[in-house]
Amino acid sequence: MRYETSRSPLKIFVLALYLSLSASAASVASVASVASVIAQQPSQTKKPAEPADDVIRVNTDLVQTDVTVVDKKGHAIPGLKPEQFELRIDSGPQSLTFFEEVMTGSPEEEKQLKAARAGKSATVAPTANSDSNRGQLIFFFVDDLHLAGESWSRARALLLTFLERKMKANDRVAIVSTSGQIGFLQQLTDNKAVLREAVSRLSPKYNPETTGSKVTISEADANMVENHADRGLFSYLVALTMREYQMQNPINAVMMVKNRVRQINQQGKSAELATLSALENVIRSTGPLPGRKVVFFISDGFIADIKRSNGAESIQRIGKQAADVGAVIYALDTRAAFFGPGADVSRNEYPDYSGGTAWRSIVESKAPQEPLETLADETGGRSYLNANALDEGISEALAENSAYYLLGWRPDTEKQRAGRSSIQVTVKGRPDLKVRTRRYYFELKTDQTVKTANSSTTSSEDDLKTALASLYPRPDLPTFLAANIDPDPKGQLLNLSMKIDSRMLAFDSPSGKETALVDVLGAAIDDRGVCSTFRQKLEIPREALSRNDRFVKWTQLLRLPQGLYQVRVAVRDRQSGRTGSAMTWIAIP
């Protein structure tokens, strides 16, 4: 079995961008006109917005978890009240001290989650028509180290079907892989052209063991022989090898089988840990994104055995990390239906009438599914193990995650505070409803502090570069970006339109005039990693701001060759230290 792997998929692009900004000279453009600064009527002087505290102190001793409630058809059930829930910790009843219903993707979700982290219920009024504008955060993790044959074709078809038929206008989707082969396209976006290009770049990375032998030894076989001393299976493989090579002396066959088993186990262990490490990095990277994230783990499955590796510990860490960031994993097993024991003439095998391999087919069928099922169960998701039901599984997963409930309680024991207690949640008098819970919950510990970006001791230049290279837009200074193409006799011009919210700026008063100073750093990156950058400095007098438009607007032109580009812009208010960023995609024909 051969495989390829690389660094954490979502960090490859960020590292390359940061290094290119640090090492290469940027093309400094003249400061573009600030559209809103040329307004005729000055606005009334407003009190500048208070800068955010450098350190947020969190009131603690509150344990929280998020649950989904679904009916028999998998539809989310909204509108339940706290008194309808029964919470049991370690089989004992527990009173709820916090309750919040959250609509996934709604404008209110972020406010509710921020309040919940402080142990408070948010008072938010639903936005008009907010339900029709809701979208979800969706990650497809393609385990290309464990996809082969028809499974690979099935996975690609599954992704394309979702993009064409099921992706909603406000959904943001990322397609990532274990090997990181998609490159800088492994980012969250609502641009279907980018996502289609990401799918097109997927290619098989899994190759079976190549020895020239017709005797197949699966990863499950190798694990049973080496780590569980399955003598019946070992004897059967030796007999097959002797039969294939017409050996009279079994010693050579024994050595051949032992060497193959050892090699397959080592390669399987490496692929297993690479997959779990990449998945853990993806889950952790979603931390800055508010709201619930749905992660589809697409794989043929793999062996995770405590006698072979520490994969079980990795799965445990992923479960805890998923609880902290609000991610739910749904496992999609892309293997075709398994039809049970029998002889495969293409493998030159024969039935084992001795009974020494009676459990072989069951192990080969179930063992690779176990880590998929565990990841789903421990994060409050589900596992879909029938390849013919994967499309339906995606629809069901998104439907049941359209709404969820936050439950909180005060821990009574150290075991509860340490997160080692079991949780059981039911809806009273409604046996027809299923409550999906995580194995792990998160606790806000006493004296916990969360440092914001403004408390950093890094330089202003580093702040700006970090904001530009951030995986997700920085919200402290709301920034907006649009890109379009202007025809030009000398080639294509990329016209960038940018704006920031002036209410978040700090205005000082040198020479008696209140002026905000904002540094701007932008970049356009193509799929080859070529980076074209620009810098700007905005001087914004308060008196020039329009009374009816709070946004400061400006533009930038870039001449670029054809290609698919991600355009990024980062801004930093010099006086408050707040940073913001935005990004978009555009194809230059």
JOZIVEN-V295849 format. One record per residue. N is the residue number from 1. RES is the residue in one small letter. SS is DSSP state (2 for helix, 1 for strand, 0 for the rest). PSI is psi in whole degrees, -180 to 180 (999 if undefined). OMEGA is omega in degrees with one decimal (none if undefined). Layout:
n	res	ss	psi	omega
N	RES	SS	PSI	OMEGA
N	RES	SS	PSI	OMEGA
This chain:
n	res	ss	psi	omega
1	m	0	124	177.7
2	r	1	148	179.5
3	y	0	164	177.2
4	e	0	146	177.5
5	t	0	174	-177.4
6	s	0	-166	179.2
7	r	0	177	177.0
8	s	0	122	-170.8
9	p	2	-46	-173.8
10	l	2	-10	-178.1
11	k	2	-11	-176.4
12	i	2	-51	-177.8
13	f	2	-42	-177.6
14	v	2	-44	-179.6
15	l	2	-44	-179.6
16	a	2	-42	-179.6
17	l	2	-44	-178.5
18	y	2	-43	-179.9
19	l	2	-39	-179.1
20	s	2	-34	178.0
21	l	2	-33	-177.3
22	s	2	-31	-171.9
23	a	2	-31	-173.9
24	s	0	151	178.1
25	a	0	134	-179.5
26	a	0	148	175.3
27	s	0	108	-173.9
28	v	0	121	180.0
29	a	0	153	174.7
30	s	0	148	-176.8
31	v	0	125	-179.9
32	a	0	165	-179.4
33	s	0	141	176.8
34	v	0	108	-169.5
35	a	2	-44	-175.1
36	s	2	-10	-179.5
37	v	2	-16	-176.1
38	i	2	13	178.4
39	a	0	149	-173.8
40	q	0	-37	-174.4
41	q	0	122	176.5
42	p	0	150	179.2
43	s	0	165	174.7
44	q	0	144	-179.4
45	t	0	128	180.0
46	k	0	151	177.1
47	k	0	129	-177.8
48	p	0	149	-179.8
49	a	0	141	179.2
50	e	0	130	177.2
51	p	0	149	-179.6
52	a	0	148	176.9
53	d	0	144	179.1
54	d	0	-32	-178.9
55	v	1	126	176.9
56	i	1	120	179.3
57	r	1	130	-172.8
58	v	0	126	174.5
59	n	0	139	-164.3
60	t	0	-162	-173.4
61	d	0	15	179.8
62	l	1	128	176.9
63	v	1	135	-177.4
64	q	1	154	170.9
65	t	1	158	177.6
66	d	1	139	-178.1
67	v	1	154	171.6
68	t	1	147	178.7
69	v	1	125	-176.1
70	v	1	157	174.4
71	d	0	-172	-175.7
72	k	0	-20	178.6
73	k	0	2	178.8
74	g	0	12	179.3
75	h	0	137	178.2
76	a	1	142	-179.0
77	i	0	106	177.4
78	p	0	173	170.4
79	g	0	9	178.7
80	l	0	152	-178.1
81	k	0	158	-177.4
82	p	2	-34	-178.4
83	e	2	-12	178.5
84	q	2	-13	-177.4
85	f	1	142	171.8
86	e	1	120	-179.1
87	l	1	130	176.8
88	r	1	128	177.8
89	i	1	122	-175.6
90	d	0	43	177.3
91	s	0	-2	178.4
92	g	1	146	180.0
93	p	1	145	-178.7
94	q	1	134	-179.6
95	s	0	140	176.0
96	l	0	134	174.3
97	t	0	-5	179.6
98	f	1	141	179.7
99	f	1	135	178.5
100	e	1	131	172.6
101	e	1	133	-175.1
102	v	1	133	174.3
103	m	1	117	-175.9
104	t	0	132	177.0
105	g	0	2	179.9
106	s	0	158	177.1
107	p	0	-24	-177.7
108	e	0	-14	-171.7
109	e	2	-46	-177.3
110	e	2	-42	178.8
111	k	2	-40	-179.7
112	q	2	-40	-178.8
113	l	2	-38	176.9
114	k	2	-43	178.7
115	a	2	-38	-179.5
116	a	2	-36	178.8
117	r	2	-24	176.4
118	a	0	4	178.4
119	g	0	24	-178.4
120	k	0	148	173.6
121	s	0	136	-178.6
122	a	0	137	174.2
123	t	0	98	-177.1
124	v	0	137	178.0
125	a	0	131	179.3
126	p	0	136	178.2
127	t	0	143	179.5
128	a	0	134	179.1
129	n	0	21	-177.9
130	s	0	-30	-177.5
131	d	2	-38	-179.1
132	s	2	-19	-177.9
133	n	2	3	-174.8
134	r	0	140	174.3
135	g	0	170	-178.2
136	q	0	158	174.7
137	l	1	116	-170.4
138	i	1	128	178.0
139	f	1	128	171.9
140	f	1	112	178.0
141	f	1	107	-177.0
142	v	1	112	-177.9
143	d	0	77	-173.3
144	d	2	-9	173.7
145	l	2	-13	-178.7
146	h	2	42	174.4
147	l	0	130	-178.1
148	a	0	156	173.1
149	g	0	-132	-177.8
150	e	2	-27	179.7
151	s	2	-38	-179.7
152	w	2	-47	177.8
153	s	2	-38	-180.0
154	r	2	-39	179.7
155	a	2	-44	178.7
156	r	2	-44	179.1
157	a	2	-38	179.5
158	l	2	-45	-179.7
159	l	2	-45	-178.0
160	l	2	-38	177.3
161	t	2	-41	178.0
162	f	2	-46	-177.3
163	l	2	-39	-174.6
164	e	2	-30	-169.9
165	r	2	-25	-169.2
166	k	2	-17	-179.3
167	m	0	127	-179.7
168	k	0	164	-172.5
169	a	0	-38	-175.8
170	n	0	8	173.0
171	d	0	143	170.6
172	r	1	128	-168.5
173	v	1	144	171.8
174	a	1	138	174.5
175	i	1	117	-178.3
176	v	1	163	-179.4
177	s	1	161	179.7
178	t	0	-44	-175.7
179	s	0	-16	-177.8
180	g	0	18	-174.0
181	q	0	-17	-178.6
182	i	0	-19	175.9
183	g	2	-140	-172.1
184	f	2	-6	176.9
185	l	2	-5	-179.5
186	q	0	63	-178.1
187	q	0	157	-178.6
188	l	0	129	-177.9
189	t	1	161	171.9
190	d	0	9	-178.1
191	n	0	110	-176.6
192	k	2	-31	178.9
193	a	2	-40	177.9
194	v	2	-43	-178.3
195	l	2	-38	176.4
196	r	2	-41	177.6
197	e	2	-38	177.4
198	a	2	-43	178.5
199	v	2	-40	-177.8
200	s	2	-23	-178.1
201	r	0	-8	177.2
202	l	0	136	175.8
203	s	0	155	-176.6
204	p	0	134	175.4
205	k	0	-7	-179.1
206	y	0	131	173.9
207	n	1	132	-179.7
208	p	0	166	177.1
209	e	0	134	-178.2
210	t	0	98	179.6
211	t	0	-8	-175.3
212	g	0	-8	-179.5
213	s	0	145	176.2
214	k	0	-7	177.2
215	v	0	110	-177.9
216	t	0	130	173.2
217	i	0	110	-179.1
218	s	0	169	176.4
219	e	2	-37	177.6
220	a	2	-40	176.7
221	d	2	-51	-177.1
222	a	2	-39	-179.8
223	n	2	-41	180.0
224	m	2	-37	-178.0
225	v	2	-50	-172.9
226	e	2	-40	-172.6
227	n	2	-14	-179.7
228	h	2	9	173.4
229	a	0	48	178.5
230	d	0	95	-174.7
231	r	2	-33	179.1
232	g	2	-46	179.2
233	l	2	-41	179.7
234	f	2	-46	179.5
235	s	2	-39	178.7
236	y	2	-44	179.3
237	l	2	-38	176.7
238	v	2	-44	179.3
239	a	2	-41	177.8
240	l	2	-42	-179.1
241	t	2	-43	177.8
242	m	2	-39	-179.3
243	r	2	-42	-177.9
244	e	2	-44	-174.8
245	y	2	8	178.0
246	q	0	47	-178.7
247	m	0	141	175.1
248	q	0	-34	-179.6
249	n	0	120	-176.5
250	p	2	-12	-174.6
251	i	2	-45	-179.8
252	n	2	-40	178.8
253	a	2	-40	178.4
254	v	2	-45	-179.2
255	m	2	-40	178.6
256	m	2	-46	-178.1
257	v	2	-43	179.4
258	k	2	-45	-179.4
259	n	2	-42	179.8
260	r	2	-43	-179.9
261	v	2	-44	-179.4
262	r	2	-43	-179.1
263	q	2	-44	-179.6
264	i	2	-40	179.2
265	n	2	-44	-178.4
266	q	2	-44	179.2
267	q	2	-38	177.7
268	g	2	-40	177.6
269	k	2	-45	-179.6
270	s	2	-44	179.6
271	a	2	-39	178.4
272	e	2	-50	-177.0
273	l	2	-34	176.8
274	a	2	-41	179.4
275	t	2	-49	-177.8
276	l	2	-37	177.8
277	s	2	-44	179.0
278	a	2	-42	178.6
279	l	2	-42	178.6
280	e	2	-41	178.7
281	n	2	-39	178.1
282	v	2	-46	179.7
283	i	2	-47	-178.9
284	r	2	-37	-176.4
285	s	2	-19	-178.3
286	t	2	-1	-177.8
287	g	2	-43	-179.0
288	p	2	-13	-177.5
289	l	0	121	178.0
290	p	0	148	174.8
291	g	0	175	-177.7
292	r	0	140	177.2
293	k	1	135	177.0
294	v	1	123	-177.9
295	v	1	118	175.7
296	f	1	118	-178.9
297	f	1	105	-175.2
298	i	1	117	-172.8
299	s	1	159	168.0
300	d	0	-2	-177.1
301	g	0	171	-178.5
302	f	0	170	-179.6
303	i	0	129	174.5
304	a	0	96	-173.7
305	d	0	129	-177.3
306	i	0	-19	177.1
307	k	0	-10	-178.2
308	r	0	-35	-173.2
309	s	0	178	175.5
310	n	0	30	178.9
311	g	2	-33	179.5
312	a	2	-38	177.0
313	e	2	-38	177.8
314	s	2	-41	178.5
315	i	2	-38	177.7
316	q	2	-43	178.4
317	r	2	-40	179.1
318	i	2	-41	178.6
319	g	2	-43	178.7
320	k	2	-42	-179.9
321	q	2	-40	179.7
322	a	2	-37	177.4
323	a	2	-41	-178.1
324	d	2	-36	-174.6
325	v	2	-4	178.3
326	g	0	35	179.3
327	a	1	143	177.3
328	v	1	130	-176.3
329	i	1	131	172.6
330	y	1	120	-176.5
331	a	1	131	178.9
332	l	1	107	-179.7
333	d	1	115	-173.5
334	t	0	2	179.0
335	r	0	149	174.6
336	a	0	164	-179.4
337	a	0	140	-178.9
338	f	0	126	-172.1
339	f	0	8	174.3
340	g	0	-172	-172.9
341	p	0	158	178.4
342	g	0	171	-179.4
343	a	0	136	177.2
344	d	0	111	-174.6
345	v	2	-27	179.1
346	s	2	-19	-179.2
347	r	2	1	176.5
348	n	0	35	-178.9
349	e	0	169	179.0
350	y	0	155	-178.0
351	p	0	145	179.0
352	d	0	99	-177.6
353	y	0	-9	-179.4
354	s	0	-17	-178.5
355	g	0	5	-178.2
356	g	0	-19	-179.6
357	t	0	30	-174.6
358	a	0	-33	-176.2
359	w	0	4	-174.1
360	r	2	-48	-176.2
361	s	2	-37	-180.0
362	i	2	-43	179.1
363	v	2	-44	-179.7
364	e	2	-31	-179.7
365	s	2	-46	-170.3
366	k	2	-36	-174.0
367	a	2	-45	179.1
368	p	2	-20	-179.4
369	q	2	-22	-174.0
370	e	2	-48	178.2
371	p	2	-32	176.8
372	l	2	-46	179.7
373	e	2	-39	-179.3
374	t	2	-45	179.4
375	l	2	-41	-180.0
376	a	2	-48	-177.3
377	d	2	-42	-174.2
378	e	2	-14	179.2
379	t	0	6	178.2
380	g	0	15	179.7
381	g	0	-157	179.9
382	r	0	162	175.5
383	s	1	133	177.6
384	y	1	112	-170.1
385	l	0	4	177.3
386	n	0	115	-174.7
387	a	2	-26	-179.2
388	n	2	-7	-176.1
389	a	2	13	-174.0
390	l	2	-41	177.6
391	d	2	-45	178.3
392	e	2	-36	179.3
393	g	2	-41	178.4
394	i	2	-44	179.5
395	s	2	-43	179.9
396	e	2	-41	-178.5
397	a	2	-44	-179.6
398	l	2	-36	179.5
399	a	2	-44	-176.7
400	e	2	-14	175.9
401	n	0	12	179.0
402	s	0	-17	177.7
403	a	1	150	177.7
404	y	1	170	-177.6
405	y	1	140	173.0
406	l	1	125	179.2
407	l	1	139	178.9
408	g	1	150	178.2
409	w	1	164	178.5
410	r	0	120	-178.8
411	p	0	141	-178.2
412	d	0	-23	-174.0
413	t	0	166	176.6
414	e	2	-34	178.4
415	k	2	-42	178.1
416	q	2	-42	179.9
417	r	2	-32	-179.1
418	a	0	-4	177.9
419	g	0	22	-177.9
420	r	0	6	-177.6
421	s	0	153	175.9
422	s	0	145	-176.8
423	i	1	136	174.2
424	q	1	124	-179.3
425	v	1	131	176.6
426	t	1	163	173.9
427	v	1	121	-174.6
428	k	0	132	174.8
429	g	0	13	-179.8
430	r	0	72	178.8
431	p	0	-13	179.1
432	d	0	-10	-178.4
433	l	0	142	178.5
434	k	1	129	177.0
435	v	1	120	178.5
436	r	1	121	-178.4
437	t	0	160	174.9
438	r	0	163	170.5
439	r	0	-34	-175.7
440	y	0	145	171.7
441	y	0	172	179.7
442	f	1	146	-176.7
443	e	1	135	173.4
444	l	1	103	-171.5
445	k	0	156	-179.5
446	t	0	138	179.7
447	d	0	20	176.8
448	q	0	137	176.6
449	t	1	145	177.6
450	v	1	114	-178.6
451	k	1	136	176.8
452	t	0	172	-177.9
453	a	2	-29	-175.8
454	n	2	-17	-179.8
455	s	2	2	-178.6
456	s	0	149	177.4
457	t	0	7	179.4
458	t	0	162	-179.0
459	s	0	164	179.6
460	s	2	-35	178.0
461	e	2	-43	178.0
462	d	2	-39	177.6
463	d	2	-44	-177.0
464	l	2	-44	179.3
465	k	2	-39	179.3
466	t	2	-41	178.4
467	a	2	-40	-179.5
468	l	2	-39	-176.6
469	a	2	0	-178.2
470	s	0	141	178.7
471	l	0	-34	-176.2
472	y	0	154	-178.3
473	p	0	139	175.6
474	r	0	129	-172.9
475	p	0	-8	-172.8
476	d	0	-36	175.9
477	l	0	93	-172.3
478	p	0	125	-174.3
479	t	1	142	-177.5
480	f	1	145	-173.9
481	l	1	135	173.5
482	a	1	148	-177.9
483	a	1	140	173.1
484	n	1	168	-174.5
485	i	1	128	175.2
486	d	1	125	178.2
487	p	0	144	-178.6
488	d	0	140	-178.9
489	p	0	-27	-177.3
490	k	0	0	-178.8
491	g	0	-175	-177.5
492	q	0	135	174.8
493	l	1	130	176.0
494	l	1	118	-178.0
495	n	1	115	-179.7
496	l	1	129	175.2
497	s	1	125	-175.2
498	m	1	155	174.6
499	k	1	154	176.1
500	i	1	161	-178.4
501	d	1	114	-176.2
502	s	2	-20	-179.6
503	r	2	-19	-178.3
504	m	2	5	-178.8
505	l	0	152	175.5
506	a	0	122	-179.2
507	f	0	126	172.5
508	d	1	-177	-175.8
509	s	0	60	173.3
510	p	2	141	179.3
511	s	2	26	177.3
512	g	2	1	-179.3
513	k	0	134	178.0
514	e	0	118	-175.6
515	t	1	136	174.4
516	a	1	140	178.2
517	l	1	125	-176.8
518	v	1	126	173.9
519	d	1	140	-176.7
520	v	1	134	174.1
521	l	1	128	-178.2
522	g	1	161	179.8
523	a	1	146	171.4
524	a	1	122	-173.2
525	i	1	130	177.3
526	d	1	-180	-173.8
527	d	0	-6	175.3
528	r	0	-1	179.9
529	g	0	6	178.0
530	v	0	129	-171.7
531	c	1	120	173.0
532	s	1	123	-173.2
533	t	1	163	174.3
534	f	1	155	177.6
535	r	1	150	176.8
536	q	1	159	171.0
537	k	1	125	-179.6
538	l	1	129	171.1
539	e	1	116	-169.2
540	i	1	100	174.9
541	p	1	135	179.4
542	r	2	-37	-175.1
543	e	2	-19	-178.8
544	a	2	-5	-179.3
545	l	0	141	-179.5
546	s	0	143	179.1
547	r	0	-29	-173.8
548	n	0	-1	-178.6
549	d	0	113	-175.8
550	r	0	-5	-174.3
551	f	1	138	171.6
552	v	1	126	-172.9
553	k	1	143	176.4
554	w	1	172	-174.6
555	t	1	169	175.5
556	q	1	138	176.3
557	l	1	138	175.5
558	l	1	135	175.3
559	r	1	118	-173.4
560	l	0	150	173.2
561	p	0	173	-178.9
562	q	0	155	179.2
563	g	1	174	175.8
564	l	1	124	-173.9
565	y	1	144	162.8
566	q	1	127	179.5
567	v	1	131	-179.5
568	r	1	147	173.0
569	v	1	139	176.6
570	a	1	144	179.6
571	v	1	152	177.9
572	r	1	124	175.2
573	d	1	118	-174.3
574	r	0	-33	-172.6
575	q	0	-38	179.4
576	s	0	-20	-176.9
577	g	0	2	179.7
578	r	0	142	176.7
579	t	1	154	175.4
580	g	1	162	178.3
581	s	1	162	177.4
582	a	1	160	-179.9
583	m	1	154	177.0
584	t	1	168	179.5
585	w	1	148	174.9
586	i	1	142	177.0
587	a	1	124	177.9
588	i	1	116	-175.2
589	p	0	999	none
